[in-house]
């Protein structure tokens, strides 16, 4: 099966723990929804999302990460 190219890609790296998160957005409908790929895989819970929902998820992910003092 051919993989479609993502229109947008967001990469975030936590330098303290070395964790990486790569989000790819593929346009799927005229309503502004995107198919989401997270680290190359489709997430199980909600594969279609708007940009507002995606950025809300990213904010929650960043806030949930434990703070490591330098």
Phi, psi and omega in degrees: 000133179284143178262134178282149177283140179283145176279321179233147174224131179240124178241132179229134178232132174268106184291335180289315183258345181084004179288143178235148176223122179240121180248128176242137182243124178246122181296132183238336183211169181284349182276007179085020178267150180233145169279130186256132170243129182244117184053040176084357181237153177280128179293149184283326188285304185218093184285334179255135180204157173273169180296325178298316179294322181294314180291329174294319177297318179297318178299317178297320180296316181294319182291327182287341181291135180291142179279130179246123179288139180292000000 
